[in-house]
């Protein structure tokens, strides 16, 4: 037997008794990482730019609508089951908004555009696959007289965990449309 193989064989004899312990330790570390990653975890983010818009809805009321992004940073699929929108009031407290599932119906007078389109806001249940992100259209109505400057978007997932995001609002956009609640 060549001398280098003799050295390798003697080194293996020292290592072999510990192989079972090392493999068990690596298996426990892998199990811990997998179980840690199975916890539900959503991340809400504002889209770049002005995506939360406040426009006059009724005399003395405002329509808050926009788009946020929801990312699932877990290996477990998750679902958004409830939306809670609120605005900062004059006294500094958060005022909850009327927030249910809405369908925005937009009409157009132009020939090249479709005459009527419908967009659903605050859709539930909204499934977020593992390690992915989705665009979440939101809307709410407020009865306060002053135009809201800061909007808090809070969502509840399938497991009852709440996630929130505070987003500044931009001014009114010009379009013809109306909301109807489901």
PyMOL commands that set and color helices and strands:
alter all, ss='L'
color gray80, all
select helices_A, chain A and resi 3-16+19-37
alter helices_A, ss='H'
color red, helices_A
select strands_A, chain A and resi 42-46+52-58+61-72+78-88+94-96+102-107+116-121+126-128+132-142+150-157+162-168+177-181
alter strands_A, ss='S'
color yellow, strands_A
deselect
rebuild
show_as cartoon
